[in-house]
Structure formats: C-alpha cells, structure tokens
Amino acid sequence: MAVTNDPDPKLAEYAHPERLVTTSWLADHLEDPGLVVVESDEDVLLYDTGHIPGAVKVDWHTELNDPVTRDYVDGTRFAEIMSERGIGRDTTIVVYGDRNNWWAAYALWVFSLFGHADVRLLDGGRSKWVAEGREMVTDTPTPARADYPVVERDDAGIRAFKEDVLDHLGLVSSGGGALVDVRSLPEYTGEKLHMPDYPQEGAVRGGHIPGAASVPWARAAAEDGSFKSRAELAAIYEQEQGLAPSDDVVAYCRIGERSSHTWFVLTYLLGFDRVRNYDGSWTEWGNAVRVPIAQGEERG
C-alpha cells in the first residue's frame, strides 16, 4: 500500500510537495506499513543518544561511500545496506538528520543515484523534532530483512564530475548555465579553506570556481531548521540571483553535502529541471592542477 503524501499547506506550495513531510505528519504515520525512517547525521554518534522511534541509522561515511575509492558504494553494497534496514524497492523512506538536514539531504541524493522512487525529507530534521518535545528513544530497532534488488547507480542526471564542470564553464560565461557555490562567504572569497571553526585544511588553494554565484546553503533554512517558503526561496534564487527553473545548474560546496541541500531546494522545492551536484567540490577543485580559480567577492 502506498504511503500517503503530507497535505500540509506550506508543503503544497512547493514544486514537489511529495518530497517533504512535516514533523506532525511523521508523528502520525510512524506505524504506517511500507514506511521506514532513516537518520543520517554529520555526528555519527548522535543516533545512539536518542532517535525517532523505529528510525534506523545510515552512516554517510562508512555506508554510502566506498572505503577505498573516492566514490559511492556500488549496487551490491547499496542493496545490502537497504535490505539490512528492512527497506525494499517500493518502501517509502523518510530521511532526517542533524545540522538542518545537511547529511539527510546528502543521503537522499545518494539514494536518488540508485533511483529509489519514494524518498522524502523531514522538514526541519532532527532539531525541529527535538525542539517540539516529540518522543525520542535509544533502543535500536531490528527490522525484518528486506530483499532490495541490486540496481546499478546512475550518475548521469544529477551528479557532475570535474570534467563536466570544466565543460560547463563555457555555458556559464555565455549565460546558458549557472554555478552555485553554497559555502560560506569566507570560503567563497578564499579567506578560508573550510567553514569557520573547522580545521582549515583539505585544499591547497582558496577561492571559487569562476562564474559561480555565492548563495550559502543556510539562506534556504528558517530559524527552526525547516525550509523557507517557496516565495522566500524564489526571492533568493530567482529574483536576487537571476536563476530560472529551465537553467542548467551545477551546485558545489566542499565535499558535496551542503550542496545536496541546495540541490534539493532547487530541484524539489523550486522545480528546476536540471540541477547537478558536483560532489568533488572544493576538496577536488582546490587541489587540482591548473584549473581556473577566482578569489574575492566578485564571480570572476
């Protein structure tokens, strides 16, 4: 049986309201057959301190990334992870996490590379659920094993590689495409190599990809961690930055997690047709030999 969509009026304004659920909807549907809740955090120890009843954990670092090659797991490993969590190909997945759903959006994006059809974000993530005083538990669920098929990953539609970005630069300079740098302004200008208060390492050069607009991902989030309204998001990305839903857009950050958040906003909340996440991001670009770099607040 298909899991119903959340009819919340705020969500209904988005281009794809079926990709979000509210905390109140989730609280009422935790026991729905065919629904599995997944927590994925930056702080991989956070789940053990308390989580939404019945939620299973997916570790972005050890379970979504290949342990040797800088790439994602293959279809066989992904099927194993899903099956262990009781997730089948037809399961509705609701993902949530810490830090305004950074890593939850990243997990959703990786699930999308494998073409999982029904995967949704919890609007506001872990912090909103906790702030509302909703139930948290520490017991680890033991779901019945499912039989997730081996599906090969398809990177073509929503993932960009360095070579794709180099090709994209011509489109950006001609006005036929866009680049969105979602990092903090000090990272964009080259003043810092990482977010403030994080170790300043990971790249040998600071700055941004020439032509990229600076739109920090956090501008899409309200104070409670939920997404801003569609009108507020359109004011930022369309009216202020001049992006259009028909644009060919590549978003990037440092390793692809913050840009997954922006990818979700542009794709599902504003309905952009073609948005790719460059997950190599600044960790790759800032270390690559002879790629162009701009510094300062101008796009370059």
C-alpha positions as CSV (number, residue, x, y, z in Angstrom):
1,M,0.0,0.0,0.0
2,A,1.4,3.4,-1.0
3,V,2.1,5.8,1.9
4,T,0.0,9.0,1.6
5,N,1.6,12.4,1.0
6,D,1.6,15.1,3.6
7,P,-1.2,17.6,2.8
8,D,0.3,20.4,4.8
9,P,-0.5,23.8,3.1
10,K,3.1,25.0,3.3
11,L,4.4,21.9,1.5
12,A,1.7,22.2,-1.1
13,E,3.3,25.4,-2.4
14,Y,6.5,23.6,-3.4
15,A,7.1,22.2,-6.9
16,H,7.2,18.7,-5.5
17,P,5.5,18.6,-2.1
18,E,5.7,14.8,-2.2
19,R,9.4,15.1,-1.3
20,L,8.8,16.5,2.2
21,V,6.9,15.6,5.3
22,T,6.3,17.7,8.4
23,T,7.1,16.6,12.0
24,S,3.4,16.3,12.8
25,W,2.7,14.1,9.8
26,L,5.6,11.8,10.6
27,A,4.4,11.5,14.2
28,D,1.0,10.3,13.0
29,H,2.4,7.9,10.4
30,L,5.3,6.2,12.2
31,E,3.5,2.9,12.2
32,D,2.4,3.0,8.5
33,P,3.2,-0.2,6.6
34,G,5.8,0.5,3.9
35,L,7.4,3.4,5.7
36,V,11.0,3.4,7.0
37,V,12.5,6.4,8.8
38,V,16.3,6.8,8.3
39,E,18.6,9.1,10.4
40,S,21.8,10.2,8.8
41,D,23.9,12.8,10.7
42,E,27.2,14.6,10.5
43,D,27.8,13.5,14.1
44,V,27.7,9.7,13.5
45,L,27.4,9.1,17.3
46,L,24.2,11.2,17.7
47,Y,21.8,8.5,16.8
48,D,22.8,6.4,19.8
49,T,21.9,9.3,22.2
50,G,18.3,9.2,21.0
51,H,16.3,9.0,17.8
52,I,12.8,8.9,16.4
53,P,11.0,5.7,17.4
54,G,11.7,3.0,14.8
55,A,14.3,5.0,12.9
56,V,17.3,3.1,11.5
57,K,20.7,4.7,11.0
58,V,22.7,5.1,7.8
59,D,26.3,6.2,8.3
60,W,27.2,8.5,5.4
61,H,30.9,7.9,5.8
62,T,31.1,4.2,6.2
63,E,28.0,3.0,4.4
64,L,27.4,5.4,1.5
65,N,31.0,6.0,0.5
66,D,33.3,3.4,-0.9
67,P,36.0,2.6,1.6
68,V,38.9,2.8,-0.9
69,T,38.0,4.8,-4.0
70,R,36.6,8.3,-3.5
71,D,33.2,7.3,-4.9
72,Y,29.9,5.9,-3.6
73,V,29.2,2.3,-3.0
74,D,28.1,0.1,-5.8
75,G,24.7,-1.5,-6.4
76,T,25.6,-4.7,-4.5
77,R,26.6,-2.8,-1.3
78,F,23.7,-0.4,-1.5
79,A,21.3,-3.3,-1.8
80,E,22.8,-4.9,1.2
81,I,22.5,-1.7,3.3
82,M,18.9,-1.3,2.3
83,S,18.0,-4.9,2.9
84,E,19.5,-4.8,6.4
85,R,17.3,-1.8,7.3
86,G,14.2,-3.5,6.1
87,I,13.9,-1.3,3.0
88,G,12.6,-2.7,-0.2
89,R,12.5,-1.1,-3.6
90,D,8.9,0.1,-3.0
91,T,9.4,1.4,0.5
92,T,8.7,5.0,1.4
93,I,11.8,6.4,3.1
94,V,11.8,9.5,5.3
95,V,15.3,10.8,6.0
96,Y,16.2,13.2,8.7
97,G,19.4,14.4,10.4
98,D,21.3,17.0,12.3
99,R,22.6,20.4,11.1
100,N,19.5,21.3,9.3
101,N,19.4,18.1,7.3
102,W,22.8,18.6,5.5
103,W,23.6,14.9,5.7
104,A,20.0,13.8,5.3
105,A,19.8,15.7,2.0
106,Y,23.1,14.1,1.1
107,A,21.7,10.6,1.9
108,L,18.6,11.4,-0.1
109,W,20.7,12.5,-3.1
110,V,22.8,9.2,-2.9
111,F,19.6,7.2,-2.7
112,S,18.4,9.1,-5.8
113,L,21.6,8.0,-7.7
114,F,20.2,4.5,-7.3
115,G,16.8,5.5,-8.5
116,H,14.9,4.9,-5.3
117,A,11.5,6.3,-6.2
118,D,10.0,7.4,-2.9
119,V,12.4,9.1,-0.6
120,R,11.4,12.2,1.4
121,L,13.0,14.7,3.8
122,L,11.6,15.5,7.3
123,D,11.2,19.3,7.1
124,G,13.3,20.7,9.9
125,G,15.1,17.5,10.6
126,R,16.2,16.3,14.0
127,S,16.4,19.7,15.6
128,K,12.8,20.6,14.9
129,W,11.6,17.2,16.1
130,V,13.5,17.6,19.4
131,A,12.5,21.2,19.8
132,E,8.9,20.2,19.7
133,G,9.4,17.8,22.5
134,R,8.5,14.8,20.4
135,E,9.4,11.3,21.5
136,M,13.0,10.1,21.2
137,V,14.1,6.6,22.1
138,T,17.5,4.9,22.5
139,D,16.6,1.3,21.6
140,T,17.8,0.1,18.3
141,P,15.2,-1.4,16.0
142,T,15.7,-4.8,14.5
143,P,13.7,-4.7,11.2
144,A,12.9,-7.8,9.3
145,R,15.3,-8.1,6.4
146,A,14.0,-7.0,3.1
147,D,15.1,-8.1,-0.4
148,Y,16.4,-4.9,-2.1
149,P,17.4,-5.6,-5.7
150,V,20.9,-4.8,-7.0
151,V,20.4,-1.7,-9.0
152,E,23.4,0.0,-10.6
153,R,24.0,3.6,-9.8
154,D,23.2,6.1,-12.5
155,D,25.3,9.3,-12.1
156,A,24.3,10.9,-15.3
157,G,21.4,13.0,-14.4
158,I,22.1,14.6,-11.0
159,R,25.9,14.3,-10.5
160,A,28.7,16.4,-12.0
161,F,32.3,15.5,-12.2
162,K,35.3,17.9,-12.5
163,E,35.4,17.4,-16.3
164,D,31.7,18.2,-16.5
165,V,32.3,21.4,-14.6
166,L,35.1,22.4,-16.9
167,D,32.8,21.9,-19.8
168,H,30.1,23.8,-18.0
169,L,32.3,26.9,-17.6
170,G,31.6,27.9,-21.2
171,L,27.9,27.7,-20.7
172,V,28.2,29.9,-17.5
173,S,30.2,32.6,-19.3
174,S,27.7,32.7,-22.2
175,G,24.7,32.9,-19.8
176,G,23.4,29.4,-20.8
177,G,24.2,27.8,-17.4
178,A,24.8,28.6,-13.8
179,L,27.2,27.6,-11.0
180,V,26.1,28.0,-7.4
181,D,28.7,28.0,-4.6
182,V,26.8,27.2,-1.4
183,R,29.7,27.5,1.0
184,S,30.1,30.4,3.5
185,L,31.3,33.7,2.1
186,P,34.8,33.4,3.6
187,E,35.3,30.1,1.8
188,Y,34.0,31.7,-1.4
189,T,36.4,34.6,-1.3
190,G,39.3,32.4,-0.5
191,E,39.8,33.8,3.0
192,K,39.2,30.3,4.5
193,L,39.5,26.8,3.1
194,H,36.8,25.3,5.3
195,M,33.8,26.6,7.3
196,P,34.7,28.9,10.2
197,D,35.6,26.9,13.4
198,Y,36.6,23.9,11.4
199,P,40.2,22.8,10.7
200,Q,41.4,24.9,7.7
201,E,42.6,22.0,5.6
202,G,41.6,19.9,2.7
203,A,42.6,22.2,-0.2
204,V,45.8,23.9,-1.2
205,R,44.1,26.9,-2.8
206,G,41.2,29.0,-1.6
207,G,38.6,30.8,-3.7
208,H,35.7,29.7,-6.0
209,I,35.1,28.4,-9.5
210,P,34.9,31.4,-11.9
211,G,31.4,32.5,-12.6
212,A,29.9,30.9,-9.6
213,A,27.3,32.7,-7.6
214,S,27.7,32.8,-3.9
215,V,24.5,31.6,-2.2
216,P,25.3,29.9,1.1
217,W,23.0,27.0,1.7
218,A,21.8,28.2,5.1
219,R,19.9,31.0,3.4
220,A,17.3,28.4,2.4
221,A,16.7,27.4,6.1
222,A,14.3,29.1,8.5
223,E,15.3,29.6,12.1
224,D,13.7,26.3,13.2
225,G,15.7,24.4,10.5
226,S,12.8,23.9,8.2
227,F,12.9,25.2,4.6
228,K,11.8,28.7,3.9
229,S,8.5,29.1,2.0
230,R,8.5,28.8,-1.8
231,A,8.1,32.5,-2.2
232,E,11.1,33.2,0.1
233,L,13.2,30.7,-1.8
234,A,12.2,32.1,-5.2
235,A,13.2,35.6,-3.9
236,I,16.7,34.4,-3.2
237,Y,17.5,32.1,-6.1
238,E,15.3,33.6,-8.9
239,Q,14.8,37.3,-8.2
240,E,18.1,38.0,-6.4
241,Q,20.4,35.6,-8.3
242,G,18.6,35.6,-11.6
243,L,18.3,31.8,-11.9
244,A,15.5,30.3,-13.9
245,P,13.9,26.9,-13.5
246,S,15.0,26.0,-17.0
247,D,18.7,26.8,-16.3
248,D,21.4,24.1,-16.3
249,V,22.7,24.4,-12.8
250,V,25.7,22.9,-11.0
251,A,25.9,23.3,-7.2
252,Y,29.0,22.6,-5.2
253,C,30.5,23.1,-1.7
254,R,33.4,21.4,-0.1
255,I,32.6,17.7,-0.4
256,G,29.0,17.7,-1.7
257,E,26.9,17.6,1.4
258,R,25.9,21.2,1.8
259,S,25.3,21.3,-2.0
260,S,23.0,18.4,-1.7
261,H,20.8,20.6,0.5
262,T,20.8,23.3,-2.3
263,W,20.3,20.6,-5.0
264,F,17.1,19.5,-3.0
265,V,15.9,23.1,-2.8
266,L,16.3,23.9,-6.5
267,T,15.1,20.5,-7.7
268,Y,12.1,19.7,-5.5
269,L,11.1,23.0,-3.9
270,L,11.5,25.3,-6.8
271,G,11.1,22.8,-9.6
272,F,14.3,23.4,-11.6
273,D,14.6,20.9,-14.4
274,R,18.4,20.2,-14.4
275,V,20.5,20.6,-11.3
276,R,23.6,18.5,-10.7
277,N,25.6,18.2,-7.6
278,Y,29.4,18.4,-8.0
279,D,30.4,16.3,-5.0
280,G,34.1,16.5,-5.8
281,S,33.5,20.2,-4.9
282,W,36.3,22.4,-3.5
283,T,38.2,19.5,-2.0
284,E,38.9,18.3,-5.5
285,W,38.9,21.7,-7.4
286,G,41.1,23.5,-4.8
287,N,43.7,20.7,-5.2
288,A,43.5,20.2,-8.9
289,V,46.4,21.4,-11.1
290,R,45.8,24.3,-13.5
291,V,42.0,24.6,-13.0
292,P,40.9,28.2,-13.0
293,I,40.1,29.8,-9.7
294,A,38.7,33.2,-8.8
295,Q,39.1,35.0,-5.4
296,G,37.2,37.7,-3.7
297,E,33.5,38.5,-3.7
298,E,33.2,39.0,-7.5
299,R,32.2,36.0,-9.5
300,G,35.2,36.3,-11.8
